Amino acid sequence: MLPREMIVFTENSFLSEMAVKSGNSAGRKRPESPCDFRTEFQRDRDRIIHSESFRRLKRKTQVFLNPVSEHYRTRLTHTLEVSQIARTISRALRLNEDLTEAIALGHDLGHTPFGHDGERALDRLVDGGFKHNRQSLRVIEVIEKDGKGLNLTCEVCDGILNHRGEGRAQTLEGRVVRMADKIAYINHDIEDAIRAGILFPEDLPRNAVEILGKTKSQRITSLVSSIIKNSVEDIKYDDKILKAHDELRGFLFQNVYGAEIINSEKRKSEFIIGRLYEYYLKNPDKMPTFYLRLADVFDKGRAVCDFISGMSDNYAMDIFKDLYFPKSWKR
């Protein structure tokens, strides 16, 4: 029996009847021969980790733009924390941990530089709007590997697309990632905001703290435990934990994401994105050849959006400086 066949046999014997077994995957848009030692979902995970868009996440903002300290989260460390939380939940519920991990690692591949500020800027500029979950799907289907895409399984694509927004993942594994994403950013953004001096621990809403816990670890444990205890045919919290979760999330949106010290930086990053979009829309020939091909297949605005959304924070700022900052005169 091949290693892959042994894993498939183990999944069928051990996983919940609600889990997606890798042997029952709906497959890929372009059929491929199976791997001898990895399941389809394990192959998806590996393709995501080895992708260029995954590597660029280390230079993309989570909340705090261009921090001096190395301890603030980036889009990459956020992704890893989401993966860890989601895998813990899936393992406890006997869901497919490999599928969960692949979705979690790929969920933010389409995120812009400067976090959600960059996303909002592009959403206002490009025809048809911009949402990073849709762009993540576009990255894995259209952009990666010089236009060939990663050819991931239908289940992973569905989970990535529906990790946010109005859509609903078809698999429980995808729904786990959606909740793990919120658990991760609520708690690590609190920690980063305290590090930045925007919040103090005593500022957090008292009721939510009493229910979920005073520390990041306690809160994550409370949220994860509630999901594990209350999820059978769907992924959910009990009512008490859900109310505390929503209160804490609402507090963050009002007091951290909406804080003036952060808003001042938001305006700068949105200005940079706007000027880059304007420049490349007028000068598409200045983009790499690959994006000119995308402009021929789709449209110029969408290709410019693809180019900018793939940039790291530093790359976007360097290009902006090169285009709009005066250069020193050298003789």
C-alpha positions in Angstrom: 0.0 0.0 0.0 1.4 3.4 -1.0 1.8 6.1 1.7 -1.0 8.1 0.2 -3.3 5.1 0.2 -2.5 4.5 3.9 -3.4 8.1 4.7 -6.7 7.8 2.8 -7.5 4.5 4.6 -6.7 6.2 8.0 -8.9 9.2 7.1 -11.8 6.9 6.2 -11.4 5.0 9.5 -10.9 7.9 11.9 -12.3 11.1 10.6 -15.9 12.3 11.4 -18.6 11.5 8.9 -18.9 15.3 8.5 -15.2 15.6 7.4 -14.1 15.8 3.8 -12.0 12.7 3.0 -9.2 13.4 0.6 -10.2 10.4 -1.5 -13.6 12.0 -2.0 -12.3 15.4 -3.2 -14.2 16.9 -6.1 -10.8 17.3 -7.7 -9.1 20.0 -9.7 -10.1 22.0 -12.8 -7.2 20.3 -14.6 -7.0 16.6 -13.6 -3.6 15.4 -12.4 -2.1 12.0 -11.6 -2.1 11.3 -7.9 1.0 11.6 -5.8 2.4 8.4 -4.3 2.9 9.7 -0.8 0.7 12.9 -0.4 -3.0 13.3 -0.5 -4.6 15.9 -2.7 -5.0 18.4 0.2 -1.4 17.9 1.3 -0.3 18.7 -2.2 -2.4 21.9 -2.1 -0.8 22.9 1.2 2.7 22.4 -0.2 1.9 24.4 -3.4 0.7 27.3 -1.3 3.8 27.3 0.9 6.1 27.2 -2.1 4.3 30.0 -3.9 5.6 33.5 -4.5 2.5 35.1 -3.1 2.9 33.2 0.2 6.5 34.4 0.6 5.4 38.0 0.0 3.1 37.9 3.0 6.0 38.5 5.3 6.3 42.1 4.0 2.6 42.9 4.1 0.9 44.9 6.9 -1.5 43.3 9.3 -2.6 46.4 11.2 0.5 48.5 12.0 2.2 50.0 9.0 6.0 49.7 8.7 6.6 49.0 12.4 10.1 49.3 13.8 9.7 46.5 16.3 10.0 42.9 14.8 7.3 41.7 17.1 4.3 43.2 15.4 2.3 40.8 13.3 2.6 40.7 9.5 0.2 39.1 7.1 2.4 36.0 7.2 2.5 35.6 11.0 -1.3 36.2 11.0 -1.7 33.4 8.5 0.4 31.0 10.6 -1.6 31.8 13.7 -4.9 31.2 11.8 -3.5 27.9 10.6 -2.5 26.8 14.1 -5.9 27.7 15.6 -7.9 26.1 12.7 -5.8 22.9 12.9 -6.5 22.6 16.7 -10.2 22.9 16.1 -10.3 20.5 13.2 -8.2 17.9 14.9 -10.5 18.0 18.0 -13.6 17.7 15.8 -12.0 14.9 13.7 -12.2 17.0 10.5 -9.6 16.9 7.8 -6.7 18.8 9.2 -4.8 18.8 5.9 -7.7 20.5 4.1 -8.1 23.0 7.0 -4.4 23.8 6.9 -4.3 24.4 3.1 -7.3 26.8 3.3 -5.8 28.6 6.2 -2.4 29.1 4.6 -3.9 30.3 1.4 -6.7 32.5 2.7 -4.8 35.8 2.4 -2.7 35.2 -0.7 -4.5 38.0 -2.5 -4.2 40.6 0.3 -2.9 44.0 -0.7 0.0 46.0 0.7 -1.0 48.1 3.7 -3.6 45.6 4.9 -7.3 46.5 4.7 -6.4 50.1 3.9 -4.9 49.0 0.6 -7.9 46.8 0.0 -10.4 49.6 0.5 -8.4 51.9 -1.8 -8.4 49.4 -4.6 -12.1 48.6 -4.0 -12.9 52.3 -4.7 -10.7 52.5 -7.8 -11.2 49.3 -9.9 -14.3 48.5 -11.9 -16.1 45.6 -10.2 -14.5 46.4 -6.8 -11.8 44.6 -5.0 -12.1 42.1 -2.1 -9.0 40.2 -0.9 -10.8 36.9 -0.7 -11.8 37.0 -4.3 -8.3 38.2 -5.2 -6.8 35.2 -3.3 -8.8 32.9 -5.5 -7.6 34.9 -8.6 -4.0 34.5 -7.4 -4.2 30.7 -7.2 -6.2 30.3 -10.4 -4.8 33.1 -12.7 -1.7 34.8 -11.4 0.6 32.2 -9.8 3.2 30.3 -11.8 3.2 32.9 -14.6 -0.5 32.5 -15.3 -0.7 28.7 -15.0 -2.1 28.9 -11.5 -1.7 26.4 -8.7 -4.6 24.2 -9.8 -5.8 23.6 -6.3 -8.7 21.3 -5.4 -12.3 22.6 -5.4 -12.6 22.3 -1.6 -9.5 24.5 -0.9 -10.6 27.1 -3.5 -14.1 27.2 -1.9 -12.7 27.6 1.6 -10.3 30.4 0.5 -13.0 32.3 -1.4 -15.5 32.0 1.5 -13.3 32.7 4.5 -15.0 36.2 4.6 -17.8 38.0 3.0 -21.4 36.9 2.4 -20.4 33.5 1.0 -20.5 30.3 3.1 -17.9 27.5 2.7 -19.3 24.2 1.6 -17.1 22.3 4.0 -16.9 22.4 7.7 -13.1 22.7 7.3 -13.7 26.0 5.4 -16.0 27.3 8.1 -13.4 26.5 10.8 -10.9 28.7 9.0 -13.4 31.5 8.8 -13.9 31.5 12.6 -10.2 30.9 13.3 -9.3 34.0 11.2 -11.4 36.1 13.5 -10.1 34.5 16.6 -6.5 35.1 15.5 -6.9 38.8 14.5 -9.0 39.8 17.4 -6.5 38.5 19.9 -3.2 39.3 18.2 -4.4 42.8 17.2 -5.2 43.5 20.9 -1.7 42.4 21.8 -0.2 44.6 19.1 -2.3 47.6 20.1 -1.2 47.2 23.7 2.4 47.0 22.5 1.8 50.2 20.5 0.3 52.1 23.5 -3.0 52.5 21.8 -4.7 50.2 24.3 -4.1 49.2 27.9 -5.3 45.9 29.3 -7.8 47.7 31.6 -9.4 49.3 28.5 -10.9 46.0 27.2 -14.6 45.6 27.8 -15.1 44.1 31.3 -17.9 41.7 30.4 -15.9 40.2 27.5 -12.8 39.8 29.6 -14.7 38.1 32.5 -16.2 35.6 30.0 -13.2 35.0 27.7 -10.2 35.7 29.9 -7.7 38.4 30.7 -4.8 37.1 28.5 -4.6 36.3 24.8 -4.0 32.6 25.6 -7.1 32.4 27.9 -9.3 34.1 25.3 -8.2 31.9 22.5 -8.7 28.8 24.7 -12.2 30.0 25.6 -13.2 30.6 22.0 -11.7 27.4 20.7 -13.2 25.3 23.5 -16.7 26.7 22.8 -16.4 25.8 19.1 -15.3 22.3 19.9 -18.1 21.7 22.5 -20.9 23.2 20.3 -20.1 22.1 16.8 -21.7 19.0 15.3 -23.3 19.7 11.9 -22.0 23.2 11.8 -19.3 25.3 13.3 -20.5 27.6 16.1 -20.1 29.1 19.6 -22.5 28.9 22.4 -24.6 32.1 22.8 -22.6 33.5 25.8 -19.3 33.1 24.1 -20.6 34.5 20.8 -21.9 37.6 22.6 -18.5 38.2 24.3 -16.7 37.5 21.0 -18.8 40.1 19.1 -18.4 42.7 21.9 -14.6 42.3 21.8 -14.5 42.5 18.0 -16.8 45.6 18.0 -14.5 47.2 20.6 -11.5 46.7 18.4 -13.1 48.2 15.3 -14.1 51.3 17.3 -10.9 51.8 19.4 -8.1 50.3 17.4 -8.9 50.1 13.7 -10.7 53.4 14.0 -8.1 55.1 16.2 -6.9 58.5 14.9 -3.2 57.5 15.1 -3.9 54.6 12.8 -6.2 56.6 10.6 -3.5 59.1 9.8 -1.3 56.3 8.5 -4.3 54.8 6.6 -4.7 58.0 4.7 -1.1 57.9 3.7 -1.2 54.3 2.5 -4.5 54.9 0.6 -2.9 57.9 -1.1 0.1 55.7 -2.2 -2.2 53.1 -3.6 -4.3 55.7 -5.4 -1.3 57.3 -7.0 0.2 54.0 -8.1 -3.1 52.9 -9.6 -3.4 56.2 -11.5 0.2 56.0 -12.8 0.0 52.4 -14.1 -3.5 52.9 -15.6 -1.9 55.7 -17.7 1.4 53.9 -18.3 0.6 50.2 -18.4 3.8 49.5 -20.4 5.7 50.2 -17.2 4.3 47.1 -15.6 6.0 43.7 -16.0 5.2 41.9 -19.3 3.1 39.3 -17.5 0.6 42.0 -16.4 0.4 43.3 -19.9 -0.8 39.9 -20.9 -3.4 39.9 -18.2 -4.6 43.3 -19.5 -5.2 41.8 -22.9 -7.1 38.9 -21.5 -9.1 40.8 -18.9 -8.9 44.6 -18.8 -6.3 47.2 -18.0 -7.8 48.3 -14.7 -8.0 44.7 -13.4 -4.4 44.0 -14.5 -3.1 47.1 -12.7 -5.1 46.0 -9.7 -3.4 42.5 -9.9 0.0 44.1 -10.1 -0.5 46.5 -7.1 -2.2 44.0 -4.9 0.7 41.6 -5.2 3.2 44.2 -4.0 4.7 44.1 -0.5 4.5 47.3 1.6 8.2 48.1 1.0 8.0 47.5 -2.7 5.0 49.8 -3.1 6.7 52.5 -1.1 9.9 52.2 -3.1 8.1 52.5 -6.4 6.1 55.5 -5.1 9.3 57.2 -4.0 10.9 56.5 -7.4 7.9 57.9 -9.2 7.1 61.0 -7.1 10.1 61.9 -5.0 12.7 64.2 -6.6 16.0 62.6 -7.1 19.4 64.0 -6.1 21.3 65.6 -8.9 24.4 63.7 -9.8 27.0 65.1 -12.2 
